[in-house]
């Protein structure tokens, strides 16, 4: 279990209120420096493994900028993020204790001269859950600043209060009202996935490291089917709660033998929904 300084319940309650009212909240300096260094090393290893498997041309064709997908397959270090008590607290209090991991993506955002990076989905204003459900909270993001977030290194920009509203806000309104999420390394940014946001431009001269998680109600399909994408033995080595977050107890039966298993052997649990 990752050891961190204790965060007071009052701080978590305030974060939950801010998430509801303005769409996002910051809990500063949650992760210890040694863990951040381990994470950066693991991200570099995962990046090299992804490049070797997929190839630069396919990554370039995807139009992404420094995105690392399915890091869990290459580096078991990233399972530890799913055990962070403060993360679990906010997931439980927002999308519920049966929520599942929709995605875990790393970002090694490269520096570009004068921030002149190519236009991508990441650095354009967007929502990670682009559906309005009459105020029903279906998805949250939990973002970790592995490096300090600064305007110069491409801190995420958010449009406060733009969450839980139908339609796209006026582009000029978003540019005028967006604010950068500036915070120290190790901070946790949580936001309603309907909040409009964008990656900033990195002109710092150094890569900027971050990790984004998205958690949804258990009936939403994952971006990646982690149960099928990861070795079963690796999943079964994780705590029960981590298995649940990965979707191990929300699997869909594929034949009658699976359907008629005893309850304790089923691929899903009651209450997952």
N, C-alpha and C positions, 0 to 999 in steps of 0.2 A: 504494500500500500504506500502511495506517495505521501511523504510527511511534509506538512506545510504549517505556517502560522495559522492559528485558529481565527476564523472569520466570525464575528459576532452575528447572532441571529438577526439583530436589528439591521445590520448592514445588508443582509440578504433580503430582508423584508422591504427595505428601501429600494433595493435593486428591482424587486418584483413590482413595486409601485411605479418606478420610473419606466419599466418595460411596458406597463399598461398605459401610462399617461403620455409619454413622449416617444415610446417605441424602442428605447435602448437604455442600457445601464453599463457602467464600468465598475469592476471591482479591481482596484490597483494592486500590483505586485503580489499576486497570489502564488505564483510558482517560484521556487527557490533558484538561485543562480546556477547551482551545480546541475539541476535538472534541465535548465535551459540549455546549458552547454551539451549535455547528453542528447537533447532533442535536436539541436543543430547538426551534430555529427550524424545522428540517425537519418535526418532529412537528406543530408548529402549522400549517404549510402543508398537511400531509397531512390533518389534522383538518378544516380548512376545505374541502378538496377532497372529502373523504368526505361531509361534511354537505351540500354542494351537490349531490352525485350521489344520495345515498340519501334525504335529508330527515330532519328531526328526529323526525317521527312514527314512521317505520319504525325508527329507532335506539331510540327509547323503547320501542316494542313488543317489541324483542329482549330487553329487560330487562338490558342491559349498562350498565356504569358507566365511561365514559371510555375505551372500547376502540377502538383504531385497527387495522383489518384491511387487509391488502394495501397497506401503505405503499409498497412497492416500485413500485407502478403509478403513484404520484403524485410520489414523490421518489426519484431514483436514489441519494441519499446512503446509503440503507439497505442497498445492496449491499455497502458497505464493511464492515459487521459480519460478513459471510460470509468475510472475508479475515483476520480476527484470528487470529494464529498460536496463541495460547493456547486459543481456542475450538476451532480445528481439531485441536489436540493432544488435547484431552479427548474430542472426538467420535471421533477415530481410536482412542483407547485404550479406549473404552467400547462404542459401537454400531458401530464399524468404519469403515474408510476409504471404504466404499461407501454409508454412511448418506446420507439425504436430509433436506431441510428439511420438517418437517411443518407448521410455522407460524412466522410472525414477527408478533407483535402488539405494538403500542405501547400504553402506558397513560398517560393524563393523568388521574390520580385527583383528582377535585375535593374541596375541603375542605367539610365540612358542620358546622354548629354542634354542638358536643359529640360529633362523630363520628357523628351520627344519620343515616347514609345508609340508603337502602332496602336490604332484604336481597336479594342477588343471588347467582348461582352463584359469582362471584369471591370474595365475602367470607364464603362458607360453606366449611367444610372439604371438600376434594375431592381427587381424583387427576386428573392430566392424562392418564394412561394407566391406566384402571380395569380392568386385566386382570392376573391372576396367572398367570405362566407358569413356575412351579417354579424361580424364581430366575434365569431367563434374562433378561438385560437387553435390552430391545427399544427403549427410549426414554429420552432424557435431556432436561432443560430447561437452557438457558443464559440466565440473566436478568441484565440490566445495570441497575444503579442509576444512572440519569442524574442524579437528585438523590440526596443522601444519604438513606439509609433510616433513619428514626427511628420510634419508637412513635407519636409525635404526628402524623406525616404518612402513616401507613398502611403501615408496613413489613410485608412478607410474614411471616406466622407459619407455622412448620413444626413438625411433630411428629417429633422425632428418633427414628430406628429404626422408623418405621411403614411403611417401604417393603418391598417383596417379601414381603408377607404376604397370605394369602387373607382375604376378608371385610372388613367395615368395623369399625374399632375403636369401642369404646364412646365416645359423644359426651362424657361427663364426663371420660373418660380423656384425650381430645384437648384439651379446654379446660384441664385441669389440667397437662398436660405440654408444651403448645405453647410455643415460644419465638419472640420476634421476631428477624428477621434485621436487625440493626442494623449498618450499614456506611457508609463514606464514599462520596461521589459518585464514579462511575467504577469501582466495584467490580463483579466478576463473581460471581454466585451460580450454582452448578451443582447440580442435584439429580436424583435418580432420579425419573422421571415417575410412579412408583407411590407416591411419598412423599405423605402427607396434608398439605395446606397450605391457607392462606386469605389473602386480602388483608386488611390491617388497616383500621382506621377512621381517616380523615384529618380531624383537627380543628385543623390547624396554621394555617389561614387562607390557605394557598397550595396550588396544585395540586402534585401530586407526579408526576414523570416517570420512566418505566421502560420497558424493552423486553424482551419474553420471546421466546425461540426454543425450539422443540421439534424435536429431531432423532430420527429413527427408522431402524430397519433398512429397507433399500430396498424390501422387499416389503410394507410398510405403506402404505396409501393416505394421501395428503396431505389436510389439512383443506381446502386450496385447491390446485387444479391450477395451479401457478405457470407451467408451460410454456405452457398455454393462456391463462392470465389476463394474462400479460405480453407485450409486443411482442417478436417473435422477434429483431428487430434489436438490441433492448436486451440480450437474453440473450446473443447472439453477441458482443457487445462485452465481456462479462465474462471473467475468467480461466477456464480450463478447469475448475478445481476448483469455482468458483462455479456454473458451468453444471451440473456434476454434482450439487451440493447442491440445486439448484433442481428436479432431476428430469429434466434434458434427456437423460440417458442411461438412463433407466428408463421411457421411453415405451412404450405398447402399440400394436402395429401395428393398422391399421384395414382393410387390404385386402391382397391377394396381391402386388401390386406392391411394397408396403412390406416384406412378408415376404421376398421374394426379392431384395432389394437386396444388392449386395456387402457384405461384412462391415463395411468401413470407413464405409459409408453407413447402417448400420442405426440404428434408433431406440433401441437398447439396447446395452449393452456386456456382454461375458462377465464373469462375476464379480459382477454386480450382483444380489445376492440373499443 
